[in-house]
Amino acid sequence: MKIDANMVDEAVLKELGRRLTTIRLAQNLSQQQLAERAGLGLRTVRRLEQGTTATQLSGFLRICRALGLMDRIDQLMAEPPPSPLDQLRLYESKRRRASGSRVSEPPAEKWTWGKSS
């Protein structure tokens, strides 16, 4: 989902949290490992990934909105491309052809060996 100026803060926070989660998992890190690397508490990492309102981040978004910078947040943390497994699942779920009509045909004459037509 593209982040733009028309999105409400809660939607932006949820999308940023979803992207953080995707990036963390792509780097094969647990929430605890990320918290330790970032010098944050586990609860803070969980809240950021859930997109729950954080006062500082919400204020940051309001400032970005006031300055007309909301479209740039999408560039700051672009959505990661789908993983190969996600691409495979998407490909498998697409219809590959139309089923056509299901008109019943009259039964064909039974063919046997030695019978010439």
Secondary structure, 3 states (H helix, E strand, C coil): CCCCCCCCHHHHHHHHHHHHHHHHHHCCCCHHHHHHHHCCCHHHHHHHHHCCCCHHHHHHHHHHHHCCCHHHHHHHCCCCCCCHHHHHHHHHHCCCCCCCCCCCCCCCCCCCCCCCC
